[in-house]
Amino acid sequence: MAIKNKENKMIFMIGIDVHCHITHMENPESVVREAMQKLSAIVTVTAEISHAEQALELRSKFPDFVFVSLGLHPEYCMKYSGKEIDSYMKLIRRSRKDVCAIGEVGLDYSWITKSDEQERSKEIFIQMIGLAKELKLPLEIHSRNSDRQKTAIHDTLKILTDEGAKDVVMHCFSGSEEEMNYAIENGYYISFATILCRSKKHQQFAKACDIGSMLLETDSPWLDPDSRELKNRPWKIRQSAQLIAEIKQLSMDEVLRITEENAKRIFRID
């Protein structure tokens, strides 16, 4: 994204937030306009079916800046019938030209605790993987263990492998370093959310992960790097980039540039 400064010179913004929820923010269009002054692009992600149309409308208004990933967060998948999910998948097919990924989708055993519901969430996850393969789109993956059941990430990776998923982004990855390495070996990208700025575990992941496998995200309005309030915004990936730069002994611009190139590659952003 290029803008003109006060001297009427073109300035090229760098950095892509690959996972934010603009439709969950107040005045989403004003957030987008501010983000355009600070970043190259954003990927706004749907967690619920009800947010899909609004996300697509934002893309129609800002086609060179807003990219859309349509999915169904595992927390919400139990509230929809099979018929509703089928209808949603038809909407995604119709909107293919405006969709850059399927997600967020996956498994979350902190929200889905009953075994029968976990099996249902696996079925929906497999459906979404199939849709991504059909439409030749990458996947944005949500995977989270619970304190009592630490198998969601293992199950997620196994399903991705068994289903032959290729283009995969592990959003705000929270598994073990061994699981992260398994994902990287399979060619998946590890997306670092702004919680990195206040999480020693995620900082250790950043140290262990090659920058060629890294992406930057905020998961905004959640996971604010400065507080636990819902004040996070897409441009705060710059705080993560600065910290990664220190960890990797690079400049912040290098981190933003390399992760942007990675994002353009996986999401096929020109």
N, C-alpha and C positions, 0 to 999 in steps of 0.2 A: 504494500500500500504506500503510495506516494502522496505527500501533501506539500503545500507551499508555505514557507515561513514568512516572517514579516518583510524580508527583503525580496519576496516573490521568487525565491529559489526553491527548487524541488528537493524535498527531504524524503528519503526512503525509510519507512518504518520496518523493523525486523522483529520477528517473533510470532509464533502461532500458539494460541491456547487451544489445545486439541480436545478439551473436555470442559465445557461450562454449561450452565443452565440459564440462559438469558430469559427464558419465559417464566422463570421463578422469581425474577427481580421486578421491583417497582420501576416503572418507566423504561421498559426494555429498549426502546428506540434511542433514548438519550444515552443509555449505557453503551449501545453500539456506536453511536457517534463519538463518544469520548474514547472508546477503544480504538476507533479508526485513527485517532491522533497519536496512538502509542504502539500499535501492533500492525502486523502484516495481514492477519486474518484470524478468525475464530471458528471453532466448530461448536455449535450449540447442540446439546444432546437432550433427547426426550427420555424421561423416565416413565411417563404415563401416556396413554393413548390420547387423553384429552388435550395434551400440549402440542400434538403433531401439527395441526393446522396453523397455530400461531407461529411455530418455528418456520414452517414453509412460507408464511406470509412475510416474516422478517427477511428470509432469503430473497424473496421477490423484490423487496425494497432495497436490499444491499447485496446484490448478486456477486460483486467482486470481493466482498469481505466476509459475509456470513455464509458458512457452510453447515449443512444439517445432517445429523445422525439420528435416525429414527429407530427406537427400540422400546423395550419394556423391562424396567427394573424388576429384579426378582421379588422385591418387597411388595410390588403391586400386582404381580401376575395372578395371584389367587382371586382377585376381585373381579376378573373378567372371565366370561364364558368362552368356550371353544369357538362359538359362532362370532363373538366380538373380536377375538384374536384373528380369526380368519378374515374378517372384514378389514381389520387393521392392516393385515399383510397385503390385501388387495390395494389399499390406499398407498402403501409403500411402493408396490409395483407400478401403480399409475404415476407416482411421483418420482420415478427412478432418476430422471435427469437432474432433479434438484436434491438428491440424496447422495451423500459422500460415504456413508457407512451405516451399518446396522448396529444399534446400541443405544443405551447400554443394555446388555443382556448378560445372563450368567446365573450364578448360584450364590445365595446368601443365607447361611444357616444361623445367623444371628436374628434374622427376621422370620425365616421359615424353619420352624423347629419340629413340626410333626412329620413323621416319616412318609405318610401318604402325600402330604403337601410337597415335601422335598422331591418325591418321585414325579409329581405333576410339574414342578418347576423344571426338572430335568427334561421332561418331554417338551415343554415350551422352549427351553433353551435349544434343544436339538432342532425344533422347527425353525427357529431364528437362524441357526447356523445354515440350515438348508436354504433358507431364503437368501442369505448372504452369498452362498455359492451360486445359486440360480442367477442372481443379479450381478455377480462378479464384483461384490463390494466387500471391503474389510469389515472386521468386527471390533466393536468397542466393548471390552469385557469387564463386568463387575463381578468380583469374586471375594467373598469374605467369610472367614471362619467365625464360629462363636466361641466363647470361653469354654463351653462344655463339649463342643463338637468341632474338632479342628481338621475336618476333612473336606470342606467346601472347595478350597483351592485345589487340592489334589483331585477331587472329582471333576472340577472345571477343566483342568489341564488334560485329564484322561478323556473327557468327552470331546474336547477340541481335537485331540490326537486321533481318537477313534473315528470321528466324523470327517477327518481330512481337512480341517480348517487351515488355511494358509496365511492369509493376511490378517494379523491379529494385533490389537493394542490392548495390553493389560493395564487398565485404568487404575490409578492410585494403588499399585500393587502392594499387598500387605502380607504375603506369605513368607516363606523362609528363603534364605539366600540360595539354597539348593533348588527350590522350586523356581526362583527367578532365573537361575542359570539354565534350568531345563527349558524354560520359555524362550530364552535367548537362543539356545542351541536349535530350537525349532523355528527360528527366524522371527519370533514375535518381538514387538517393541514394548519397552517398559515406560509407562507414562508417569512422570513424577509430579504429584500435586503439590500445592503450596504448603501443605502440612509438613513438607520437607523442612521448612524453616524452623519448626519447633518439635521435630521428631528425630531423635538420635538413630533410631532404627532405619528410617528412610535415608538419613545422611550416610549410613553405612552402605545401604543399597547403592546410593549414588557413587560412592567410592568404588564399589565392586563392579558396577555396570559400565561397559564401554559406551562412550558418548555416541557411537554409531548406532546404538540400540535405544537411545533415549528420546523421549518426547517430553514436552512441558504442558502442564494443565493447571487449572485452578480448582476445578469442581465447584466454582462459584455459583451461588452465593455462599456455599459452605466452605469449610476448611481454610478460613482466613489465616494468613501467616502471622497476623498480629494479635488476634483475639479469637474467641469462640463465638462471636456474634456473626450474624448473617450479613457481613459487610464486604465479603471478598468480591473482587472484580477481575475480569480477564487480564488486565495489564499487570496484575501482581505476579504474573509468571516471571517478571523481571527480577523480583526478589529471589525466587528460586534460581534463576539463571546466575545471579551474582554469587550465591552460595555454592552452586556447582562449579562456577569458575574458580573459586578459591580452592575447592576440593581437588579439581582437575588441573590446577595451575594454568588456566587459560584466561582469556579476557571474557567479560560478560557478552560482548558482541559476538565472539566466536561461538559461545554456547548457544546464543539465540540463533545465529546463522545456521549452525550445524543441525540443531533440533528442528529448525524451520525446513531445511532441506529434507530431513527425515520425514516430517509431517507431509510435505508436498508429495513425497514418494509414496507413502502408504495410502494417503487419501486422494491421490491423483489430482492434486490442486495445481493448476498452471501458474 
